[in-house]
């Protein structure tokens, strides 16, 4: 919930680093954890744009984790665009909930 990007961009905002740093510490302490970073979007704009943007955002988080010392073989990134909403896209609040990055423990 605390990972933020510039609008229409995959550039991480500075206030995102604390959240990702906490994740890095968790992963670092548990050497067998492997995670997938999933990027999601609302449905504003074309599906192809949102799919590309969500993938770029997931990659930005993954790259930051790798910069923090997490081994690249322990993280992966995938963009889902608007295909897995957690809320209806008919309100600004719903759209905001759908614009997210999630972490899933794979191993």
N, CA, C and O atoms as a GROMACS GRO file, in nm:
protein
  428
    1UNK      N    1   0.081  -0.121   0.000
    1UNK     CA    2   0.000   0.000   0.000
    1UNK      C    3   0.085   0.126   0.000
    1UNK      O    4   0.034   0.236  -0.026
    2UNK      N    5   0.212   0.112   0.029
    2UNK     CA    6   0.296   0.229   0.043
    2UNK      C    7   0.403   0.239  -0.064
    2UNK      O    8   0.514   0.287  -0.038
    3UNK      N    9   0.370   0.194  -0.183
    3UNK     CA   10   0.461   0.206  -0.296
    3UNK      C   11   0.395   0.298  -0.398
    3UNK      O   12   0.284   0.271  -0.445
    4UNK      N   13   0.465   0.406  -0.430
    4UNK     CA   14   0.407   0.511  -0.512
    4UNK      C   15   0.494   0.540  -0.634
    4UNK      O   16   0.617   0.531  -0.628
    5UNK      N   17   0.428   0.575  -0.743
    5UNK     CA   18   0.494   0.608  -0.868
    5UNK      C   19   0.440   0.740  -0.919
    5UNK      O   20   0.330   0.782  -0.883
    6UNK      N   21   0.519   0.805  -1.002
    6UNK     CA   22   0.469   0.922  -1.074
    6UNK      C   23   0.355   0.875  -1.164
    6UNK      O   24   0.357   0.761  -1.212
    7UNK      N   25   0.257   0.960  -1.189
    7UNK     CA   26   0.145   0.925  -1.275
    7UNK      C   27   0.193   0.886  -1.414
    7UNK      O   28   0.271   0.959  -1.477
    8UNK      N   29   0.148   0.771  -1.461
    8UNK     CA   30   0.183   0.724  -1.594
    8UNK      C   31   0.329   0.688  -1.611
    8UNK      O   32   0.379   0.681  -1.723
    9UNK      N   33   0.398   0.665  -1.498
    9UNK     CA   34   0.542   0.642  -1.501
    9UNK      C   35   0.579   0.524  -1.412
    9UNK      O   36   0.503   0.488  -1.322
   10UNK      N   37   0.694   0.465  -1.437
   10UNK     CA   38   0.745   0.358  -1.352
   10UNK      C   39   0.854   0.409  -1.257
   10UNK      O   40   0.927   0.329  -1.198
   11UNK      N   41   0.864   0.540  -1.242
   11UNK     CA   42   0.963   0.599  -1.153
   11UNK      C   43   0.911   0.593  -1.009
   11UNK      O   44   0.806   0.650  -0.978
   12UNK      N   45   0.984   0.523  -0.924
   12UNK     CA   46   0.946   0.514  -0.783
   12UNK      C   47   0.957   0.650  -0.717
   12UNK      O   48   1.053   0.723  -0.739
   13UNK      N   49   0.858   0.683  -0.636
   13UNK     CA   50   0.866   0.804  -0.556
   13UNK      C   51   0.943   0.773  -0.428
   13UNK      O   52   0.940   0.660  -0.379
   14UNK      N   53   1.012   0.874  -0.375
   14UNK     CA   54   1.101   0.854  -0.260
   14UNK      C   55   1.030   0.794  -0.140
   14UNK      O   56   1.092   0.717  -0.065
   15UNK      N   57   0.903   0.825  -0.119
   15UNK     CA   58   0.832   0.772  -0.002
   15UNK      C   59   0.808   0.621  -0.012
   15UNK      O   60   0.760   0.560   0.083
   16UNK      N   61   0.840   0.561  -0.125
   16UNK     CA   62   0.824   0.416  -0.143
   16UNK      C   63   0.940   0.337  -0.084
   16UNK      O   64   0.925   0.219  -0.052
   17UNK      N   65   1.054   0.400  -0.068
   17UNK     CA   66   1.174   0.327  -0.030
   17UNK      C   67   1.164   0.260   0.106
   17UNK      O   68   1.214   0.149   0.123
   18UNK      N   69   1.101   0.323   0.204
   18UNK     CA   70   1.090   0.262   0.336
   18UNK      C   71   1.017   0.129   0.330
   18UNK      O   72   1.059   0.032   0.394
   19UNK      N   73   0.909   0.123   0.255
   19UNK     CA   74   0.831  -0.001   0.244
   19UNK      C   75   0.914  -0.110   0.175
   19UNK      O   76   0.915  -0.225   0.220
   20UNK      N   77   0.980  -0.074   0.068
   20UNK     CA   78   1.059  -0.174  -0.004
   20UNK      C   79   1.181  -0.215   0.077
   20UNK      O   80   1.222  -0.331   0.072
   21UNK      N   81   1.238  -0.123   0.152
   21UNK     CA   82   1.350  -0.157   0.240
   21UNK      C   83   1.308  -0.258   0.347
   21UNK      O   84   1.384  -0.349   0.381
   22UNK      N   85   1.188  -0.242   0.399
   22UNK     CA   86   1.137  -0.340   0.497
   22UNK      C   87   1.124  -0.478   0.434
   22UNK      O   88   1.157  -0.579   0.497
   23UNK      N   89   1.076  -0.483   0.311
   23UNK     CA   90   1.066  -0.610   0.240
   23UNK      C   91   1.204  -0.670   0.218
   23UNK      O   92   1.224  -0.790   0.236
   24UNK      N   93   1.301  -0.587   0.180
   24UNK     CA   94   1.437  -0.634   0.157
   24UNK      C   95   1.495  -0.696   0.284
   24UNK      O   96   1.562  -0.800   0.277
   25UNK      N   97   1.471  -0.634   0.398
   25UNK     CA   98   1.522  -0.689   0.525
   25UNK      C   99   1.457  -0.823   0.556
   25UNK      O  100   1.524  -0.914   0.605
   26UNK      N  101   1.329  -0.836   0.528
   26UNK     CA  102   1.259  -0.962   0.551
   26UNK      C  103   1.318  -1.072   0.462
   26UNK      O  104   1.347  -1.182   0.510
   27UNK      N  105   1.335  -1.041   0.335
   27UNK     CA  106   1.387  -1.140   0.241
   27UNK      C  107   1.532  -1.176   0.274
   27UNK      O  108   1.571  -1.292   0.269
   28UNK      N  109   1.610  -1.075   0.309
   28UNK     CA  110   1.751  -1.097   0.340
   28UNK      C  111   1.767  -1.193   0.458
   28UNK      O  112   1.859  -1.275   0.459
   29UNK      N  113   1.679  -1.182   0.554
   29UNK     CA  114   1.689  -1.266   0.673
   29UNK      C  115   1.639  -1.408   0.654
   29UNK      O  116   1.664  -1.494   0.738
   30UNK      N  117   1.571  -1.433   0.547
   30UNK     CA  118   1.515  -1.566   0.520
   30UNK      C  119   1.564  -1.608   0.382
   30UNK      O  120   1.499  -1.582   0.281
   31UNK      N  121   1.679  -1.673   0.380
   31UNK     CA  122   1.752  -1.700   0.256
   31UNK      C  123   1.679  -1.789   0.156
   31UNK      O  124   1.718  -1.794   0.039
   32UNK      N  125   1.575  -1.860   0.198
   32UNK     CA  126   1.505  -1.949   0.106
   32UNK      C  127   1.382  -1.885   0.043
   32UNK      O  128   1.320  -1.945  -0.045
   33UNK      N  129   1.346  -1.766   0.086
   33UNK     CA  130   1.228  -1.700   0.030
   33UNK      C  131   1.255  -1.655  -0.113
   33UNK      O  132   1.358  -1.594  -0.143
   34UNK      N  133   1.161  -1.687  -0.201
   34UNK     CA  134   1.161  -1.639  -0.339
   34UNK      C  135   1.027  -1.569  -0.360
   34UNK      O  136   0.922  -1.624  -0.326
   35UNK      N  137   1.030  -1.448  -0.415
   35UNK     CA  138   0.905  -1.373  -0.431
   35UNK      C  139   0.882  -1.332  -0.576
   35UNK      O  140   0.974  -1.320  -0.656
   36UNK      N  141   0.754  -1.311  -0.605
   36UNK     CA  142   0.715  -1.249  -0.731
   36UNK      C  143   0.656  -1.112  -0.698
   36UNK      O  144   0.574  -1.099  -0.607
   37UNK      N  145   0.697  -1.013  -0.773
   37UNK     CA  146   0.643  -0.878  -0.761
   37UNK      C  147   0.545  -0.861  -0.874
   37UNK      O  148   0.581  -0.874  -0.991
   38UNK      N  149   0.420  -0.833  -0.840
   38UNK     CA  150   0.313  -0.820  -0.940
   38UNK      C  151   0.267  -0.676  -0.948
   38UNK      O  152   0.231  -0.614  -0.848
   39UNK      N  153   0.270  -0.622  -1.070
   39UNK     CA  154   0.222  -0.487  -1.092
   39UNK      C  155   0.080  -0.492  -1.148
   39UNK      O  156   0.048  -0.576  -1.232
   40UNK      N  157  -0.005  -0.400  -1.101
   40UNK     CA  158  -0.145  -0.394  -1.143
   40UNK      C  159  -0.182  -0.249  -1.174
   40UNK      O  160  -0.118  -0.156  -1.125
   41UNK      N  161  -0.284  -0.232  -1.255
   41UNK     CA  162  -0.328  -0.097  -1.292
   41UNK      C  163  -0.480  -0.088  -1.288
   41UNK      O  164  -0.551  -0.188  -1.276
   42UNK      N  165  -0.528   0.036  -1.300
   42UNK     CA  166  -0.671   0.055  -1.320
   42UNK      C  167  -0.700   0.037  -1.469
   42UNK      O  168  -0.613  -0.010  -1.543
   43UNK      N  169  -0.819   0.073  -1.513
   43UNK     CA  170  -0.853   0.052  -1.653
   43UNK      C  171  -0.854   0.180  -1.736
   43UNK      O  172  -0.911   0.183  -1.845
   44UNK      N  173  -0.792   0.287  -1.685
   44UNK     CA  174  -0.785   0.412  -1.758
   44UNK      C  175  -0.674   0.401  -1.862
   44UNK      O  176  -0.561   0.367  -1.829
   45UNK      N  177  -0.706   0.430  -1.986
   45UNK     CA  178  -0.609   0.417  -2.094
   45UNK      C  179  -0.622   0.281  -2.160
   45UNK      O  180  -0.709   0.201  -2.126
   46UNK      N  181  -0.534   0.257  -2.255
   46UNK     CA  182  -0.543   0.132  -2.330
   46UNK      C  183  -0.491   0.015  -2.246
   46UNK      O  184  -0.407   0.033  -2.157
   47UNK      N  185  -0.541  -0.102  -2.276
   47UNK     CA  186  -0.497  -0.221  -2.204
   47UNK      C  187  -0.348  -0.247  -2.228
   47UNK      O  188  -0.277  -0.286  -2.135
   48UNK      N  189  -0.302  -0.225  -2.349
   48UNK     CA  190  -0.161  -0.250  -2.378
   48UNK      C  191  -0.071  -0.153  -2.302
   48UNK      O  192   0.035  -0.193  -2.252
   49UNK      N  193  -0.111  -0.026  -2.290
   49UNK     CA  194  -0.033   0.070  -2.212
   49UNK      C  195  -0.028   0.028  -2.066
   49UNK      O  196   0.079   0.028  -2.005
   50UNK      N  197  -0.144  -0.008  -2.010
   50UNK     CA  198  -0.149  -0.046  -1.870
   50UNK      C  199  -0.071  -0.175  -1.842
   50UNK      O  200  -0.009  -0.187  -1.736
   51UNK      N  201  -0.075  -0.269  -1.934
   51UNK     CA  202   0.002  -0.392  -1.917
   51UNK      C  203   0.152  -0.361  -1.916
   51UNK      O  204   0.226  -0.413  -1.832
   52UNK      N  205   0.194  -0.278  -2.008
   52UNK     CA  206   0.336  -0.239  -2.015
   52UNK      C  207   0.376  -0.162  -1.889
   52UNK      O  208   0.481  -0.191  -1.830
   53UNK      N  209   0.295  -0.065  -1.849
   53UNK     CA  210   0.326   0.016  -1.731
   53UNK      C  211   0.331  -0.068  -1.605
   53UNK      O  212   0.420  -0.050  -1.522
   54UNK      N  213   0.236  -0.159  -1.588
   54UNK     CA  214   0.236  -0.241  -1.467
   54UNK      C  215   0.360  -0.330  -1.462
   54UNK      O  216   0.416  -0.353  -1.354
   55UNK      N  217   0.404  -0.380  -1.576
   55UNK     CA  218   0.527  -0.459  -1.580
   55UNK      C  219   0.649  -0.375  -1.548
   55UNK      O  220   0.739  -0.420  -1.477
   56UNK      N  221   0.654  -0.254  -1.601
   56UNK     CA  222   0.767  -0.165  -1.573
   56UNK      C  223   0.772  -0.128  -1.426
   56UNK      O  224   0.881  -0.118  -1.368
   57UNK      N  225   0.657  -0.108  -1.364
   57UNK     CA  226   0.654  -0.076  -1.220
   57UNK      C  227   0.700  -0.194  -1.136
   57UNK      O  228   0.775  -0.177  -1.041
   58UNK      N  229   0.655  -0.314  -1.171
   58UNK     CA  230   0.702  -0.433  -1.099
   58UNK      C  231   0.853  -0.448  -1.116
   58UNK      O  232   0.923  -0.481  -1.020
   59UNK      N  233   0.903  -0.424  -1.236
   59UNK     CA  234   1.047  -0.430  -1.261
   59UNK      C  235   1.124  -0.325  -1.182
   59UNK      O  236   1.234  -0.353  -1.134
   60UNK      N  237   1.067  -0.206  -1.167
   60UNK     CA  238   1.134  -0.101  -1.090
   60UNK      C  239   1.152  -0.144  -0.945
   60UNK      O  240   1.257  -0.120  -0.885
   61UNK      N  241   1.049  -0.206  -0.888
   61UNK     CA  242   1.059  -0.254  -0.750
   61UNK      C  243   1.162  -0.366  -0.742
   61UNK      O  244   1.243  -0.369  -0.650
   62UNK      N  245   1.158  -0.459  -0.838
   62UNK     CA  246   1.253  -0.569  -0.839
   62UNK      C  247   1.397  -0.516  -0.848
   62UNK      O  248   1.485  -0.561  -0.774
   63UNK      N  249   1.420  -0.422  -0.937
   63UNK     CA  250   1.554  -0.366  -0.953
   63UNK      C  251   1.601  -0.297  -0.826
   63UNK      O  252   1.718  -0.307  -0.790
   64UNK      N  253   1.510  -0.228  -0.757
   64UNK     CA  254   1.548  -0.164  -0.631
   64UNK      C  255   1.588  -0.269  -0.528
   64UNK      O  256   1.686  -0.252  -0.457
   65UNK      N  257   1.512  -0.379  -0.521
   65UNK     CA  258   1.546  -0.486  -0.427
   65UNK      C  259   1.684  -0.544  -0.459
   65UNK      O  260   1.763  -0.571  -0.369
   66UNK      N  261   1.712  -0.562  -0.586
   66UNK     CA  262   1.843  -0.615  -0.626
   66UNK      C  263   1.953  -0.516  -0.588
   66UNK      O  264   2.060  -0.558  -0.544
   67UNK      N  265   1.928  -0.388  -0.605
   67UNK     CA  266   2.025  -0.285  -0.564
   67UNK      C  267   2.050  -0.289  -0.414
   67UNK      O  268   2.158  -0.251  -0.368
   68UNK      N  269   1.951  -0.335  -0.338
   68UNK     CA  270   1.965  -0.345  -0.193
   68UNK      C  271   2.035  -0.474  -0.150
   68UNK      O  272   2.052  -0.499  -0.030
   69UNK      N  273   2.076  -0.554  -0.246
   69UNK     CA  274   2.153  -0.674  -0.216
   69UNK      C  275   2.076  -0.804  -0.224
   69UNK      O  276   2.131  -0.910  -0.192
   70UNK      N  277   1.951  -0.800  -0.265
   70UNK     CA  278   1.873  -0.923  -0.280
   70UNK      C  279   1.915  -0.989  -0.412
   70UNK      O  280   1.918  -0.924  -0.516
   71UNK      N  281   1.945  -1.118  -0.406
   71UNK     CA  282   1.990  -1.190  -0.525
   71UNK      C  283   1.881  -1.193  -0.631
   71UNK      O  284   1.764  -1.216  -0.600
   72UNK      N  285   1.920  -1.169  -0.756
   72UNK     CA  286   1.825  -1.164  -0.866
   72UNK      C  287   1.751  -1.296  -0.886
   72UNK      O  288   1.641  -1.297  -0.941
   73UNK      N  289   1.809  -1.406  -0.842
   73UNK     CA  290   1.741  -1.535  -0.859
   73UNK      C  291   1.633  -1.558  -0.752
   73UNK      O  292   1.567  -1.662  -0.752
   74UNK      N  293   1.616  -1.461  -0.662
   74UNK     CA  294   1.514  -1.474  -0.556
   74UNK      C  295   1.394  -1.385  -0.581
   74UNK      O  296   1.298  -1.387  -0.503
   75UNK      N  297   1.396  -1.306  -0.688
   75UNK     CA  298   1.285  -1.216  -0.719
   75UNK      C  299   1.251  -1.221  -0.867
   75UNK      O  300   1.339  -1.237  -0.952
   76UNK      N  301   1.123  -1.208  -0.897
   76UNK     CA  302   1.078  -1.197  -1.034
   76UNK      C  303   0.970  -1.090  -1.038
   76UNK      O  304   0.913  -1.054  -0.935
   77UNK      N  305   0.942  -1.041  -1.157
   77UNK     CA  306   0.843  -0.935  -1.172
   77UNK      C  307   0.752  -0.967  -1.289
   77UNK      O  308   0.795  -1.022  -1.390
   78UNK      N  309   0.624  -0.932  -1.272
   78UNK     CA  310   0.527  -0.954  -1.378
   78UNK      C  311   0.420  -0.845  -1.372
   78UNK      O  312   0.374  -0.808  -1.265
   79UNK      N  313   0.383  -0.796  -1.488
   79UNK     CA  314   0.276  -0.698  -1.497
   79UNK      C  315   0.146  -0.763  -1.539
   79UNK      O  316   0.144  -0.847  -1.630
   80UNK      N  317   0.039  -0.726  -1.474
   80UNK     CA  318  -0.093  -0.781  -1.505
   80UNK      C  319  -0.187  -0.677  -1.564
   80UNK      O  320  -0.299  -0.711  -1.604
   81UNK      N  321  -0.145  -0.551  -1.570
   81UNK     CA  322  -0.233  -0.447  -1.620
   81UNK      C  323  -0.362  -0.442  -1.540
   81UNK      O  324  -0.359  -0.457  -1.418
   82UNK      N  325  -0.476  -0.421  -1.607
   82UNK     CA  326  -0.603  -0.411  -1.536
   82UNK      C  327  -0.676  -0.545  -1.520
   82UNK      O  328  -0.793  -0.547  -1.482
   83UNK      N  329  -0.608  -0.657  -1.549
   83UNK     CA  330  -0.678  -0.786  -1.557
   83UNK      C  331  -0.715  -0.849  -1.422
   83UNK      O  332  -0.795  -0.942  -1.418
   84UNK      N  333  -0.658  -0.799  -1.311
   84UNK     CA  334  -0.686  -0.858  -1.180
   84UNK      C  335  -0.725  -0.746  -1.082
   84UNK      O  336  -0.651  -0.719  -0.987
   85UNK      N  337  -0.839  -0.682  -1.104
   85UNK     CA  338  -0.879  -0.573  -1.014
   85UNK      C  339  -0.920  -0.625  -0.876
   85UNK      O  340  -0.969  -0.737  -0.863
   86UNK      N  341  -0.899  -0.541  -0.775
   86UNK     CA  342  -0.947  -0.573  -0.641
   86UNK      C  343  -1.069  -0.489  -0.606
   86UNK      O  344  -1.130  -0.507  -0.501
   87UNK      N  345  -1.105  -0.398  -0.697
   87UNK     CA  346  -1.219  -0.310  -0.677
   87UNK      C  347  -1.274  -0.271  -0.814
   87UNK      O  348  -1.207  -0.287  -0.916
   88UNK      N  349  -1.396  -0.222  -0.814
   88UNK     CA  350  -1.455  -0.172  -0.939
   88UNK      C  351  -1.379  -0.046  -0.982
   88UNK      O  352  -1.331   0.030  -0.898
   89UNK      N  353  -1.368  -0.026  -1.111
   89UNK     CA  354  -1.299   0.091  -1.164
   89UNK      C  355  -1.394   0.208  -1.191
   89UNK      O  356  -1.363   0.296  -1.271
   90UNK      N  357  -1.509   0.209  -1.124
   90UNK     CA  358  -1.608   0.313  -1.152
   90UNK      C  359  -1.599   0.434  -1.059
   90UNK      O  360  -1.677   0.528  -1.072
   91UNK      N  361  -1.505   0.433  -0.963
   91UNK     CA  362  -1.482   0.548  -0.877
   91UNK      C  363  -1.331   0.572  -0.868
   91UNK      O  364  -1.252   0.483  -0.896
   92UNK      N  365  -1.294   0.692  -0.829
   92UNK     CA  366  -1.150   0.722  -0.812
   92UNK      C  367  -1.090   0.636  -0.702
   92UNK      O  368  -0.976   0.592  -0.713
   93UNK      N  369  -1.166   0.611  -0.596
   93UNK     CA  370  -1.116   0.527  -0.487
   93UNK      C  371  -1.093   0.383  -0.536
   93UNK      O  372  -0.994   0.321  -0.500
   94UNK      N  373  -1.184   0.333  -0.616
   94UNK     CA  374  -1.168   0.199  -0.670
   94UNK      C  375  -1.049   0.189  -0.763
   94UNK      O  376  -0.974   0.092  -0.759
   95UNK      N  377  -1.031   0.291  -0.847
   95UNK     CA  378  -0.916   0.293  -0.938
   95UNK      C  379  -0.786   0.296  -0.860
   95UNK      O  380  -0.689   0.229  -0.895
   96UNK      N  381  -0.785   0.376  -0.753
   96UNK     CA  382  -0.663   0.386  -0.672
   96UNK      C  383  -0.627   0.251  -0.611
   96UNK      O  384  -0.509   0.215  -0.604
   97UNK      N  385  -0.727   0.176  -0.566
   97UNK     CA  386  -0.700   0.043  -0.509
   97UNK      C  387  -0.644  -0.053  -0.614
   97UNK      O  388  -0.562  -0.139  -0.582
   98UNK      N  389  -0.686  -0.037  -0.737
   98UNK     CA  390  -0.640  -0.126  -0.844
   98UNK      C  391  -0.498  -0.093  -0.891
   98UNK      O  392  -0.432  -0.178  -0.949
   99UNK      N  393  -0.452   0.028  -0.866
   99UNK     CA  394  -0.314   0.066  -0.901
   99UNK      C  395  -0.224   0.026  -0.785
   99UNK      O  396  -0.210   0.100  -0.688
  100UNK      N  397  -0.164  -0.092  -0.796
  100UNK     CA  398  -0.090  -0.144  -0.683
  100UNK      C  399   0.023  -0.236  -0.728
  100UNK      O  400   0.029  -0.280  -0.842
  101UNK      N  401   0.113  -0.261  -0.634
  101UNK     CA  402   0.218  -0.361  -0.650
  101UNK      C  403   0.201  -0.458  -0.535
  101UNK      O  404   0.190  -0.417  -0.419
  102UNK      N  405   0.199  -0.587  -0.566
  102UNK     CA  406   0.183  -0.691  -0.465
  102UNK      C  407   0.305  -0.781  -0.464
  102UNK      O  408   0.374  -0.796  -0.565
  103UNK      N  409   0.330  -0.841  -0.349
  103UNK     CA  410   0.439  -0.936  -0.332
  103UNK      C  411   0.381  -1.072  -0.297
  103UNK      O  412   0.298  -1.083  -0.207
  104UNK      N  413   0.424  -1.174  -0.367
  104UNK     CA  414   0.378  -1.310  -0.341
  104UNK      C  415   0.498  -1.398  -0.313
  104UNK      O  416   0.594  -1.400  -0.390
  105UNK      N  417   0.493  -1.469  -0.201
  105UNK     CA  418   0.601  -1.563  -0.170
  105UNK      C  419   0.578  -1.690  -0.250
  105UNK      O  420   0.475  -1.756  -0.236
  106UNK      N  421   0.674  -1.722  -0.335
  106UNK     CA  422   0.663  -1.841  -0.420
  106UNK      C  423   0.725  -1.963  -0.353
  106UNK      O  424   0.677  -2.075  -0.370
  107UNK      N  425   0.830  -1.943  -0.278
  107UNK     CA  426   0.899  -2.051  -0.206
  107UNK      C  427   0.939  -2.005  -0.069
  107UNK      O  428   0.998  -2.082   0.007
   0.00000   0.00000   0.00000
